[in-house]
Amino acid sequence: MRLFLKEVEPFNLNGVDDNQAALFLRHLSGNESFEFSSEKRPKSIALHTVKYKHPRLCSAHGWLLSVDINTFEMLSNQIGSDIDLFQQMLKEVTIGNIGIDLGGDLSNPRIYAH
């Protein structure tokens, strides 16, 4: 299926610098699209890595989730600080991976998902 970035809401996981993520995402219009093969449609992107060095090559990586941000937060709050339970929950709601590159020699953002 072809998806547009604006259809899949991004959010940062703990450890991702909010400022870097905001600067990175400002370069995206939401009209960028990518192919993704899955029975489930992703509802959100949990960014786990953002490297912002614009105008040099920048990248962001995340997990495509089958739940929206509010559901993810609710599940996370129910789990509390138990890292094993959090990892299990994340495994259950993750349906794919996504990477986004921009800047450097790229004239347009490059998105890859699987």
C-alpha positions, -999 to 999 in steps of 0.1 A, spaced: 0 0 0 11 36 -7 10 58 24 17 95 28 37 107 58 8 129 69 -13 97 74 11 83 100 17 106 130 53 107 144 63 109 180 96 106 198 105 79 222 126 87 253 162 94 244 153 113 212 162 150 213 129 169 209 147 199 193 165 177 167 133 158 159 114 191 154 141 205 132 142 173 111 104 171 107 102 208 96 118 197 63 89 173 56 56 184 41 37 153 49 30 148 12 60 125 9 49 89 3 63 54 7 53 18 0 45 -5 29 34 -41 27 14 -52 57 -21 -65 66 -23 -37 91 -22 0 83 3 19 104 -12 46 126 19 62 141 57 63 139 77 60 171 110 77 163 139 60 181 168 77 163 172 112 148 204 126 135 200 162 123 230 179 106 212 199 79 223 209 53 244 177 55 227 143 52 202 138 81 183 107 91 155 95 113 145 59 121 115 46 138 90 18 142 57 18 124 30 11 150 -5 -4 146 -18 19 174 -22 57 176 -2 79 199 -29 81 226 -32 43 227 6 39 229 8 63 258 -21 46 276 -4 12 272 29 27 283 14 42 314 -3 9 324 31 -8 322 49 18 342 87 14 344 90 -23 337 113 -24 307 106 -60 299 69 -54 297 75 -22 277 96 -42 252 69 -69 249 42 -42 243 64 -25 217 70 -58 199 32 -65 199 23 -31 183 52 -28 159 43 -37 123 74 -24 105 104 -1 104 108 32 86 138 54 77 139 89 63 169 106 49 171 142 38 197 169 30 232 162 17 231 154 -20 194 144 -19 170 168 -37 140 152 -21 136 132 11 142 94 7 118 71 27 122 34 30 99 11 50 96 -26 56 
